[in-house]
């Protein structure tokens, strides 16, 4: 999603999770929810995406509770357990035990500088 694009869809229920300026560029944040799983939001230039914080290989959180999911070079999402790497733009696994699989994407939008996710996405 282009970070300047604003999503408008009345059939969704949007929940504010962060301010866009809280998210480094490139950077990531983990949004803890009342009930698991948490959600990760990643940003790199014009890429802004949200995914369920769950590795498709081991079904565990990608961040291992350290609130960062980007690889050292900040070019991919990296699982803290098995170092699987996923593309930022689509969550596709390019390296590791789940190569060829992908992360579950969550709908998001930016409204007036607020990052919002669709709370009715299937978690």
Buried (B, 14 or more C-beta within 10 A) or exposed (E): BEBEEEBEEEEBEBBEBBEBEEBEBBBBBBBEBEEEBBBBBBBBEEBBBBBBBBBBBBEBBBBEEEEBBBBEEBEBBBBBBBEBBBBBEEBBBEBBBBEEBBBBBBBBBBEEEEBBBBBEBEB
